[in-house]
Amino acid sequence: MFLLLAALYLAQGLPYGFFTQALPVLMREQGYSLTAISAVSLLFIPWATKFLWAPWVDHRGTRRGWLLPLQIAGVVLALGLTALPLDGHFTALFIALFLFNCVAATQDIATDGLAVRLLTAPQRGLGNGIQVGGYRIGMILGGGLLLWLYAVAGWAVMLTGMAALLALTVIPVFFMHEPAPVAARAPEVVTPAFKQLMLGWWSRLRRPGMAGFIGLIAAYKFGDTMASAHIGPMMVDLGLSNTDIALVKGTVGSVMALAGAALGGLLVWSLQRRTALYLCGMLQALSIAPYLLASLGVAPLAMLWTGSVVESLCGAMATVALFTLMMDASDPEHGGTDYTLLACIIVLVMGTAVFAGGLIGDHLGYAVLLVVGMAASAAGCLALVAALDRGSPLERVNQAWRSPTSPQR
């Protein structure tokens, strides 16, 4: 079960790592502004709108029936990208990127629904640690290894490598077993009508307390994303080479994020949700400080290394804690729809944060951007903890908020 989930999330992290870490570096080398680089986040709109078709994926067909062709489609798209020349215009690449995101976003719906169904409450912390860890391994390969391959062997070899790695993630899907259906489902819920499927996300969104919960989880990640998304271009402006950036940010940073995913999973498994979210959220905010010092000229290279280590570690810990809370709020009968709806909000917020950070960075500089990011990250963490301390209309969240998650306690 855990191996399957790790492979599926790795398949998502691999192209995402390239398109969010390597591509901004390549665009900066071509002279694009931070605002223009940030605008590429609009191509990730399928991740923000996948809730529209999530009920269809959630209630039609089997998980394997969705996952297998989608995984294969990712391999085919990666091979197709090898035919696109990297000539500085990027138009064809942007179109291909959009199609890649459509496939990956749909795969994510099926994967999240599978995870919600398979994982019990005590397993969610570890499961989300594997989710973030598998995703981060993909980002290590996509943002570090692939950028290195581009530097030494060129565009076609890099994309061929991506296709080969994606092909490996298809193997566990061939051997997966379908989860048992939820026993309490009524026949009409198993095969809902077309209109119910198209509007299923709306009924889930209208649940009492859902809107407020969405606002809280959005605030939790906004500040960190605003700051961390522009570290790659800042490294370019500080004079680091592609090889240095691949090592510092792509490889070392992602390895530390992988360690953070494991540590975050352990913390969420052994501590109250409240304690884990508060601790990880405040560490996430403080971890931006080394980048701020680098932007101010205080031992830039040392601070970039330090920032890459601590921000990647703490950011992954906070993400695991947040994703586990999101899974707590998801009903197993509508797991793909509920979790996808919440994940879409996170993607939408992250895209907005990236764009806002680009505007601040272009007009006020990196130092102001990083100060604002730190403040927003800390405020978002405190707001979430304070609000859930008062209670939530989402009963599944209340049940998990102050309850230990370890099966031994």
N, C-alpha and C positions, 0 to 999 in steps of 0.2 A: 504493500500500500504506500509506504513512505517513499520507496524507490520510484514508483510510478509518478507520484506527485512531484518529486524532485526533478524528474526528467521533463515533465510538462511545464513546470515553471522555469526550468533552465532554457527551454525552447523559446519562452517569451523574453527572457532577459538577454539572450544572445544578440538578436537584432536591435533590441532597445539600447543595449550598451553601445553598439556601434553608432546608431543614429542620434543618441543624446550625448555621447562623450567624444567619439572620434569625428563625427560630421561637423560639430561646431568648431573644432580645431582646424579642420580643412577649410571651412568657410572663412575663418578669421585670417588664414594665410592668403586667401583670395581677396582680402580687403573689405569684407562685409562688416557692417557696424554691429554692435551688440543688439540693437533693436531689430535689425534684419535677421540676425541669428535666432533671436527669441521668437520671431514670427514663424519659424519652422515648426514650432510647437502646435500651430494650427493644423498641421498634417496629422496630428495625433487625435483629431476629433472623433474617429471611431471609438477610441477608448472612453471618451466622454459621453458618447451617445449610444453605446452598446446596450444600455438598459431598454432601448426601444424594441429590440428583437430578443432580449433575454428571455421573456416568457415563452417564446416559440422554442428556443433551444432547450429551455428548462423542461418543457412538457411534450415535446415531439421527438420521437426517435429514441435511440439509446445513447449513452455517453460515449461508448466506443464508436458508434455509428457517426457521431459528430467529430470525435477527436482524430480518428485515423485519417480521413481525407484532408482535414485541416492541417495536420502535421505534414503530410505529403505536399500539400500546396505551398507550405513555407519553404520546403526544399526547392521546389520548382521555381518559385519567385527569386530565391537567392541565386540560383543558376542563371535566371534571366537577367539579373542585374549585372552579370559579368559582361554582357554585350553593350552596356551603356558606358560610353567614354566619360571620364571625369575631366571635362574641358573648361570648368569654371562657370558654366551657365546653370547647371544643376536642375534645369526644368524637368528633363526626363527622369532624373533621379528622384525628384520630389513626387512625381506621379507614381513611380514604383513604390516609394515609401508609403504613400497613402494606401495603395492596394495591400501592401504588407501589413499595415496596421488593421485593415478590415479583417484579414484572415486571423491575425493574432488576437484581436479583440474578441472574435467569435469563439476561438479556441479557449480563451480565458473564461468565458461564460460557462462552458461545459466543464472546465477544470475546477472552477470555484464551486459549482453545484455538486460536483463529485466530492470535493473536500468537505463541504458542509454535511453531506450525507454520511461520509465514511468516518469522520472524526467525532469521538465522544467529547464531552465537556473537559475531562481531564487531559485529553490528547490535543486539545486545540492550541495550547501554548507551544508544544513541541511541533505540532503540524504547521503552525504559522512560522515557526523558526525554520523549518524545512522549506516552506514556501519562499520566504525571503532569502534563505540561504541558496536554494536552487536558482532563484532569480539572480542573485548576486554572482554566483559562479558564471552564469551566462553573461553577466555584465563584465566580469573579469576577462572572459574570452572575447566579448564583443568590443569592449572599450580599451583593452590592453593588448591582447594577442593580435586581434585583427588590425589595429592601428600599427602595431609593429610589423605585421606582414605587409601592410601597405607601404611602409617606409622602406622595407628591404626588397620587396618583390613586385609591388605594383597592385593596381586595382583588381585585375582579373583573378590573380592568385588569392587575394584577400577574400573575395566573394566566393570563390570555390571552396576555400576553407570554411566559410560560414555554412555553405550548403552541406558539406561533409559532416560538420558538427550537428547540424539540425537533423540530418539523416539518422544519426545515432540515437536521438531522442524519440524516434518513431518506434524503436524496437520494443520498449516496455508496453506500448499501447497494443501491440499484437497479442500480448499475453494477459491483458487486464481482465478482471471479472467484474460484471455489472453489480452495483450495490443493490441490495434488496429494496423493494419499494416501501414507502412509509405505510405502515399497516392501517393507519387511521384515514387514509385517503378515500373519499367517496368516488364512485365511478365517474361522475361528471367532472371531478377535478383532474382525473387521470388524462382525459381527452377533452379539454375545454374547446369551445367553439373559437372560430377565427377571431371574432370581435373581442372575446375574453383574452385571447393571447395578445392581441395588439394593444390592449389597454390594461393588461395585467400589471404592468409596472406602476400605472397610475393608482390602482387600488392599494398597492403596497406602499406607495409614497404617502397616501392619505391616512395611514395608520396614525392614531394619536401618539404624539411624541416624536415621530420620525423626522419632521422638519427641524426641530430643535436639535436632535441628535446629529443630523447632517451638518448643521452649523458648527457644532462642537468639534467633530472630527476634522472638518475643513480647517478650522483655526489651528488645530494641533500641528499640522504639517506645513502651513503657509509660509511662515518665516524662514524655516530651515531650507525649504525649496527655493525661496527667493534668493537666498544667499549662495547656497551650494551650486546652483545651476550655472553660475557664471565664473566658477573657479578656473575652468579650462581656458576660456579666453583671457582671464587675468594672468594665468601662467604664460600665455603667449606674449602678452604685453610686458611681462617681467623678464622676457628674454629666454625662456626655456625652449628647448628643441622638442620636436615630435617624440623623439626617443625618451627624453626626460619626462615629458608629460605622460607618455604611455606607462612608464615605470612608476612615477609618483602617484598619479591620479587613477590611471586605468588599472594597474596591477596591484600596487601596494594598497591603494585606497579600497579596491574591491575585495582584496584578501581580508582586510580589517573589517569590512562590512560583513563578510562571511562569518568572521569570528563574532561580530556583533549580533548576527542573526542567531547563532548558537547560544550566546550568552543571554540574549533577549528571550529566546524560547525557554531556557532554564529558569530565568527569573519569573516569567509569566506562569510557568508550571508550578513553581514553589511558593510564590507570593500572591497576595490579593491582587486583583486586577487594579484596584486603586493605587496600591503601593508601587506596582510595576509601572503604571502609566505616569505617575508623578515623578518617580526617580528617573526613568528613561527620558521623559520630556524635558526636564530641567537640564540633564546632562547634554541633551541634544542642543539646547540653546547655548550653553556655555562652550560647546565644542567649536563654535564659529570663531572664538576669540583668536586662535593662532592665525587664521586667515586675515583677520583684521590687522594684526600686528605686521604681517607680511605686506599688506597694502600700504601701511604707514612707513615702510622701509626698515623695520626692525628685523634684522637677520632674515631677509626674505626667503632664502632657500631653506634654512632650518625650520622656519615657521610654516612654509608650505608642506614640508614633510610631516611636521607635527600635526598640522591641520588635517592633512589627508588621513593620518592614522586615527585621530580622536573623533573627527566629525563623521568619518565613515563608520567607525565602531558604534558611536552613540546614536547616529541617525538610524542605523539598522536595528538597534535595540528598540528605539522608539517606534519604528515601523512595525516590528513584530507585536509589540504591546497593543498598538492601535488596531492592527488587522485582527488580532484575537478578539478585541472588543467588538469589532464589526461582525465577526463570525458569531459571537454571543447573541447579537441582535437579529441574526438571520434564522428564519423558520425553516427547518429541514424540508417541509413540504414545498417551499418556494425558495430553496437555497440558492440556486443560480440567479434568480431574479433579485432577491433581497441583497445578496452580497454584491452582485453586479451593480445594482443601483447605488450602493454606498461607495463602491470602488470608482464608479463613474464620477461621483462628486469629487473624490480625491484627485482624479486625473484632471478634471476641469479646474479645480483649485490650483493644482500644480502648474498647469498651463498658464493660468492667470498670474500666478506668482512669478513664473519665469519671465513673462512679458513685463510685469511691473518692475521686476529687478533689472531688466534690460534698460528700461526708461530711466530708472534712478541712476544706474551705473553710467549711462551715456551722459546724463546732464549734471550729476553731482559727484561722480567718481565712485570707485570701489569702496573706499572707507565708509562713506555714508550708507551705501548699499548694505554693507555688512553689519553696521550698527543697527540699522532698521530691521534687518533680518533677525538679529539676536533678540531684539526687544519683542518683535512679533511672535517669535517662537516661544519665548518664556510666557508671554501673555496668553497665548493659545493654550498652553499646557495648564496654566492656573485656571483659566476659564472652564475647561473641560472638567477638571477635578472638582471645582466648586459647584458646578451645575449638577453633576451626577451625585455628589454628596447630598444634595437636596432631594434626590430621587428622580426617576425617569418613568414616564408612562409605559415605556417598553419593559415589560415584566422580565423578559429574559436577561436584559441588561442589569436590572436590579438584583436578580438572583446571583449573578456572577460578580457584581461590583465589589463586595466586601467578603466574598466567600473564597477560601483557599481552593486552588485548583488541583493540587497534588492529590492523587488517589490515596496517598498514605496518611493524609491529614483529615 
